[in-house]
Amino acid sequence: MGQSASAAAIPSRRESNRDSHRSKPKSTAAICPMEADDESSEIVNAAYDFISDLPDECLACIFQSLGSRDRKQCSLVCLRWLRIEGQSRHRLSLDAKSDLLPFIPSLFSRFDAVTKLALKCDRRTVSIGDEALALISLRCRNLTRLKLRACRELTDAGMSSFAKNCKALKKLSCGSCTFGAKGMNAVLDNCSALEELSVKRLRGITDGAAAEPIGPGVAASSLKTICLKELYNGQCFGPLIMGAKNLRTLKLFRCSGDWDKLLQVIAERVTSMVEIHLEKLQVSDVGLAAISNCLDLEILHLVKTPECTNVGLVSVAQRCKLLRKLHIDGWKANRVGDEGLVAVAMSCPNLQELVLIGVNPTRVSLETLASNCPNLERLALCGSDTVGDVEISCIAEKCVALKKLCIKSCPVSDIGLEALASGCPNMVKVKLKKCRGVTAEGADWLRASRPALVVNLDTGETIQDPSASDGGANDNNGVELPAALAIQPVFLGIASSSSTGRSTTSFKSRLGLLTGRNFVVCALRRWSSRNNS
């Protein structure tokens, strides 16, 4: 009976609420507390839709602060939210399969304000072609950023049509595409506002001397960043680089060919560069001497360039006195050492970040760096056979401004950690990886000595199988395994979506151990059944 009375009360309350809401205009829906009791005021306020009074601009601002998934859910609330969410979306990423073509008109009718577009296709599927890209360019004439990934059906004709319609383009990034020099030149000839160009594995460029030169075009005057990766004939971009008078950043990764002569010409014509990355490139001290003409150079990365030696590094250090960041991966070739590092320390007092991989500095160069570079805040020493406790003690004593220190695969022990406990007063983070002499107890002691210091320790040890101990599952009831069954665990190659490899490695290890254990158990059962029969 109590339930029937409550059920009868609910509709009556809803009806009175509906009648009171209809009897008053929206501007006077809120009832003054002096004229009505608290209960009726709460009912009216709960029924009133304040969100509907928000202007479109406010809703658009709210949508822009949400993530992609939340924006999609908001667009399903009502037609008004659907319209506002589409009109306020400036960034869009699409699966660029061939069946996207019929949906392009309706898709870009809703998202008519897109300025940043990413078209990504799986390498095993057929991508969109020239017709789709031309149609997109007609719908998105205000496009400023375009990213193309594995769009293998695009040709020079499609890129030409796109460039003529989207002349406001500022950033172009393409990877694993098959259009060639004509398509790239069309972009450079039409997009006068282009500031950043990134090209990776552009397969349409002809290999050899017959390759058509790329650039400079009208975009050369506005280009500030050029990044070339894994190109068979990346030197065909030489005219573009030489014509980019305002170029600030040049990145060359794993591009074939001898780059010394080209770098000489580039450095003579483009002297405004402040950042240069060279990785797995055929370049020697001649190329480094050419780079030294860039007197405003602040960031230099030399990664796995074995022909670069102390001589080239000295020439850069003596002329590029504004150097702030220096990364060197010597590939353990022992061609860069104390001589080059001392030159950097003596000529580059503004150095803030130094990363040495496969380089063997000694106390001489480290002490000189600490004494002459008072702004050195970040230091990484990886795979250095000469960096031990003595060198770490020198760093702790001399590097007063140091904030972050990374040590990997170096002969450092807990004694070096003791020096860090009393040195480097401004240090906030220490990362230790694969240093066999460093123990967990030493890291805990350092944390206790400096509570504000973040200490990350990764010993690199693999996870042991708990069943391998006495009394575990591998005892097999005292049965000795034959030699044929003494098989190591197999580690399965599983792709991971994580940004770091640490969790993937441990997961593979655990999965591999379980897989190996199950295999041995099954094999043991079959072997035992054969013996019994």
C-alpha positions, 0 to 999 in steps of 0.5 A, a space after each residue: 500500500 505504501 508503494 501505491 501511495 508513493 507512485 501516485 505522488 510522483 505523477 502529481 509532482 511531475 504534473 505540478 512541476 510541468 504546469 508551473 514551468 509552462 505558466 512562466 517565461 524562461 527568464 522568470 523561471 527561477 522563483 525567489 526564496 521569499 515567495 516560495 518554499 525551498 521544495 518548490 524552488 528545487 523542483 523548478 530549478 531541476 526542470 529548467 534546462 540552463 545548457 540550452 541557453 548557452 551560446 554556440 560559441 561557449 559550447 564550441 569552447 567546451 567541446 574543444 577542451 574534451 578528448 576525441 571520445 568525449 566529443 563523439 559522445 557529446 555529438 550524439 546528444 542532440 542535433 544542435 550539439 552534433 552541428 556545433 561539434 562538427 563546426 568546431 572541430 579543427 583536427 581530424 584523423 581518418 582511416 584512408 582506405 579506398 572505400 572512404 571516397 563515397 563518404 567524403 562529401 557528407 563527412 566534410 560537410 559536417 567537419 567544414 572547419 578542419 585545418 589539420 588533417 591526417 590520412 593514414 592507411 594500413 600497408 596491407 590495404 588499398 589506400 585512397 587515390 587521386 580522386 579522393 585527395 582532390 575532393 578533400 582539397 576542394 572541401 578543405 581549402 583552409 587546410 594548414 597541416 596534412 599528414 599522409 601515411 602509407 597512401 600508396 595509391 596517390 600519384 603526382 597528379 593527385 598531389 598537384 590537384 591538392 596543392 592548387 586547392 590548398 595553398 595555405 598549407 603550412 606543414 606537410 608530412 608524408 611517409 611510405 607514399 609512392 608519388 615522386 618529385 613532380 608531386 613534391 615540386 607541385 606542393 613547393 610551387 603552390 604552397 607559399 606559406 609552407 614552413 615545415 616539410 617532413 618526408 620519409 620513404 618517398 618511393 616515387 623518387 627515382 634512384 640514381 643520377 636520373 632523379 629529378 631535382 626537388 625545389 626550391 619553388 616559392 615555398 623555399 622562402 618560408 620553410 623553417 624545418 626540413 626533415 628527410 628520413 630513409 630516402 634512397 636519393 635524398 640528395 635530390 632535395 639539395 636545391 630545396 635545402 640550398 634555396 631555403 634561406 630562412 631554414 632553422 632546422 635540418 634533420 637527415 636520417 639514414 639517407 644514402 649518398 655522400 653528404 660532405 659536398 652537399 653540406 659544404 654548398 648548403 652551409 655557404 648559402 644557408 647560415 641561419 640554421 640553429 638545429 642540425 640532426 645527422 643520423 646514420 649518414 655518410 658524413 665526415 669531418 669535412 661535412 662538420 667543418 662545413 657545418 661550423 659556418 652556421 655560427 648561430 648553431 645551438 643544437 647538434 646531434 651526431 648519431 652513428 656517424 663513424 667517420 666523424 672524429 675529434 677533428 670535426 668536433 673541434 672545428 664545430 666547437 671553435 666556431 659555433 660558440 652558442 651551442 646549447 645541446 650536443 648529442 653524440 652517439 659514437 657507435 663505440 668507434 672511439 673516434 670522438 673522445 677527450 680532445 673533442 669534448 675539451 674543445 666543446 668545454 672551452 668554446 661553448 660556455 652556454 652548453 646545457 645538455 650533453 648526451 654521450 652514447 658509446 663515447 669514452 670520456 675520462 675525468 679530464 674532459 668531464 672535469 673541464 666540462 664541469 668547470 667551463 659550462 656552468 649552465 650544464 643541467 642535463 647529462 647522459 652517459 651511456 655505454 661508456 667503459 671509462 665512466 666509473 666511480 671516480 668520474 661520477 665523483 668528479 661530476 658530483 663535485 663540479 657540476 653544481 647546476 646539474 639537474 638530471 643525470 642518466 647513467 646506462 651500462 657504465 662500470 659504476 657502483 654504489 660508491 659513486 652513488 655515495 658521491 651523488 648524495 652530497 654533490 650536485 645540490 640542484 639535481 632532481 632526478 637520477 636514472 641508473 640503467 644496466 649498471 651492474 655495480 649498482 644495487 637496490 640497496 645503494 639506490 634506496 640509501 640514496 633516496 633516503 639521503 636525499 628525499 627530494 631526489 627521484 632515483 630510477 633504477 633498472 638493473 636490466 635483470 630478467 625475471 626468473 621463473 619461480 617454479 625453478 626453485 626447490 620444490 617447484 613444478 620443474 622437479 617433475 617428481 624426481 624424473 630426469 628430463 632427457 637431453 632432447 627436452 632441454 629446450 630454452 623458453 621461446 619468447 614470442 614477438 608480440 606488438 605493443 601499443 605502449 610508448 615504452 619498451 620496459 613493460 613489453 620486455 617484462 611481459 614477453 619474458 613472463 609469457 615466454 617462461 609460461 610458454 616454455 614451461 607448458 611445452 616442457 610439461 606436455 612433452 614430459 607427459 608424452 615421453 612418460 606415456 611412451 615409456 609406460 607403453 
